[in-house]
């Protein structure tokens, strides 16, 4: 098992290294001249030269990269062009609202998706299944931001139940979570359904029936519990969708998290802030998947040998 | 009916019967795979809308009509002149929705083609050669997949500058990870089959085996994934345009129309409804077609 974990850790380190190279190239190598972007189009050439020297942009690229990684390892994500504040500080301030929103969105997905998955599996190839499956397909096709605005129009403007966006307590959390839940739940519904249909054909389910277990006991004790395994794996993949979705949800609902930070940074073409958030998200995705994989190898020994 | 039969020359016996069974067969397959045909129909309509936009649009999509706004500056609702209403600058929404189909299709399809070429190339080479080649290519794929597509495209477009071609390029160059993984898995499964071994024994080159022998045999999942991919990429483009970093106004894209609608939806909800509806229908079309193709191409589904 330790061999597996070590191997997995090693490949995670390689991927993290690759991520740092990609973000480095995006910040320092592709833009025509970052120093000019910081100084502004009208600044005299001498100012641009000074900034270029300050940032070390006059050094060879590999050396710049080493400095970049060195700074990253010390938690320095650079300085915002617009606000002249450390990017790391700006992001840390926004982490909690985003974590809260992401958790709300994820719970909404599960609360909507899991029961519908169980329902469609138990009613497979009947009217209810077809209706839910059609709704699931529409849910997958819905643009988050549009659905969010529609819900705002109906449930916050026309019938003022919820606030018109903003960040605050539970009342503020419900509409954004619901928006994400509706578009994301379909993945869980479909996955759980197909996984349950597969499990229902297993011998141990037949055995449970033969023992005289009732239909709901068979469903919940035997089928759902085993069928949830691929669903939990998907939660790992979903983490990356969730972090993307959160950017759109935050822009729609004016939620004060790091998605909004990225959104504002885009408006100002504040490259260090954009790259900081992107880097952070990518690292979070890698670490999250690493943890999920390791937990799995502990729970399910079959995975280690594949 | 009878007169017609006399006038037309008697058709050859072999050719006449298939005419009717074909339509019968067609309707039977429509009944068997309603999703597939509904998806195809939506996509055909979408293509027609995009191609015919200059002909069927009632107005120029960027003309700002003074009678498109009320005296207090609120967009006018659906009317004879503006069938779907006007937007915040007094432009005709129907014309903009029709032209928006051009942008969505262009970005969705071309970025998917780029995804397809890169993903198939990486996946096939990785799966076929295995060993360190596989290791290197799959770590690169892991890196690409670690960045959520929308965020990654956002960053790249921010650096390159927002334009139609940069959006298309960014989505195309960054979105091939899933395709590569799926193709690799398929290649791994197929490359040990006898017919592949036979080609190798006959002295076929690696390139020939990969792209002439293996690829045709895994084309099913590739087509399904590509179809679903078009819908996903259309959503990413709309997301980028909604965030203000995709297609720039005044060029109409459904995403930037929704962004504009965000300012007026409380007083003029149609500025929000129609571009969003067009977007949902388009994405739904590709999802229906993709799911439908999967049902047809997946052998597990044809058995029952």
Contacts between the chains, C-beta under 8 A, distances in Angstrom:
chain1	res1	chain2	res2	distance
A	11	B	139	6.5
A	11	B	142	7.2
A	14	B	139	5.2
A	15	B	139	6.2
A	15	B	142	4.7
A	15	B	143	5.3
A	15	B	146	6.0
A	18	B	139	6.7
A	18	B	140	6.9
A	18	B	142	7.7
A	18	B	143	3.7
A	19	B	143	5.9
A	19	B	146	5.9
A	19	B	147	7.3
A	22	B	143	6.6
A	22	B	147	7.5
A	23	B	155	7.8
A	26	B	155	5.8
A	26	B	156	6.6
A	26	B	159	5.5
A	27	B	159	7.8
A	30	B	159	5.0
A	30	B	160	7.1
A	31	B	159	5.4
A	137	B	35	8.0
A	137	B	284	6.8
A	137	B	287	5.8
A	137	B	288	6.8
A	137	B	291	7.0
A	138	B	280	7.2
A	138	B	284	6.4
A	140	B	287	6.0
A	141	B	231	6.8
A	141	B	280	5.4
A	141	B	283	4.1
A	141	B	284	4.1
A	141	B	287	5.3
A	142	B	280	5.8
A	143	B	235	5.8
A	143	B	238	5.6
A	143	B	239	7.0
A	143	B	242	7.7
A	143	B	255	7.9
A	143	B	258	7.4
A	143	B	276	6.6
A	143	B	279	5.5
A	143	B	280	7.0
A	143	B	283	7.6
A	144	B	239	7.7
A	145	B	239	6.9
A	145	B	242	5.1
A	145	B	258	6.5
A	146	B	258	5.5
A	146	B	272	7.3
A	146	B	276	3.7
A	146	B	279	6.6
A	146	B	280	7.4
A	149	B	258	7.1
A	149	B	261	7.3
A	149	B	262	6.2
A	149	B	265	6.0
A	149	B	272	5.6
A	149	B	276	7.7
A	150	B	272	7.1
A	150	B	276	7.3
A	152	B	265	8.0
A	153	B	265	5.7
A	153	B	266	7.0
A	153	B	269	5.9
A	153	B	272	7.0
A	157	B	266	5.4
A	240	B	145	7.7
A	240	B	146	7.6
A	240	B	148	4.9
A	241	B	148	7.0
A	243	B	148	5.7
A	243	B	151	7.4
A	244	B	148	3.8
A	244	B	149	7.0
A	244	B	150	4.6
A	244	B	151	5.7
A	247	B	150	6.8
A	247	B	151	6.4
A	247	B	154	7.8
A	247	B	243	7.6
A	248	B	150	7.4
A	248	B	239	5.7
A	248	B	242	7.2
A	248	B	243	7.4
A	251	B	242	7.3
A	251	B	243	5.9
A	252	B	262	7.9
A	262	B	151	7.2
A	262	B	154	7.1
A	263	B	243	5.9
A	265	B	158	8.0
A	266	B	154	6.3
A	266	B	158	5.7
A	266	B	243	6.1
A	266	B	244	6.5
A	266	B	245	5.0
A	267	B	244	6.1
A	269	B	158	6.0
A	271	B	158	6.4
A	271	B	159	6.5
A	274	B	154	6.9
A	274	B	155	5.2
A	274	B	158	5.2
A	275	B	155	6.1
A	277	B	151	7.2
A	278	B	147	6.5
A	278	B	151	5.2
A	278	B	152	6.5
A	278	B	154	7.5
A	278	B	155	4.7
A	281	B	147	7.3
A	281	B	148	6.1
A	281	B	151	5.8
A	282	B	146	4.5
A	282	B	147	4.8
A	282	B	148	7.9
A	283	B	146	7.9
A	285	B	146	4.9
A	285	B	147	7.8
A	285	B	148	7.2
A	286	B	142	8.0
A	286	B	146	5.1
